Amino acid sequence: MGHGWIYPTDSSINVAIGQGRAVVPRGLSLEAQDARGRWVMVAPDLGFPAGKNKTVLIDLSRVERAGVPNARRLRLRTNLEVYWDSLAIGDDVPAAELRTARLAASRATLQYRGYSVSAAASRTSPELPAYNRIANTTPRWRDLVGYYTRFGDVRALLDGVDDRYVIMNAGDELRLSFDAPPAPATGWTRDFVLIGDGWVKDGDYNTTWSKTVGPLPAHGHPDYEAAGLTTRLTDDPVFQRHVDDWRTFHTRFVSPDAYLAGLR
């Protein structure tokens, strides 16, 4: 198990990498040293800690399956800028029982909050927000043009993975509340995992359709450059499947006019 973070790229950097002759970025690979001192590739691509302060789980049982029993030395390799804060090994708990209970949010409210103060302890530390300190409430970036979800109760949009979603703008805050389940039985320990399914889009000029909310993302079209996508809302397949959501929820039209006026 590794806990750390990756120094991120952006769309412009990715385009430059794709057009250049530099070394192709590679995710984490796992290697094990055999009894003769040779390094054996166990897993060529484990991904990477995608974001700030992420935990990556690595299944070490594959080391033995790769033909390296009783390996005493392992190594992770990548050419990405990854910072590890901790690395640890955990053993299976014999006869352990796991019980899973899935809780839906009892309340979900979208509101405007602004931007938290953020800072990094050093060059090798991620920039982290201090939630209780507001830096500003005015637009910080050029807003993407389009319809966003209006403020208020949005729980109906979060009940399932169904391409009905909350469309948030920069500075928005989504607050979720859950009804507390009964306390665990004696001898049991309870933990929580927050599961989310969604997309993020930025305004980098090398991001596809970087000036508009649309085309709307959908699970059936994982390739955002698929033929037929359009920025015309009424022609968008997601809009056509959920027209009522744009009558009830996605009624907040946002443009970058105020931001651009501030720049001028």
ABEGO torsion letter per residue (X at the ends): XBBBBBBBBBAAAAAAAAABABBBBBBBBBBBBBAAGBBBBABABAEBBBEBGBBBBBBAAAAAAAGBBGBABBBBBBABBBBBABBBBBBBBBGBBBBBBBBBBABBBBBBAEBBBBBBABAABBBBBBAABBABABBABBBBBEBBBBBEBAAAAAABBAGBBBBBBBGBBBBBBBBBBBBBBBGBBBBBBBBBBBBBBBABAABBGAABAOBBBBAABABAABBGBBABAAABAAAAABAAAAAAABABBBBAAAAAAAAX
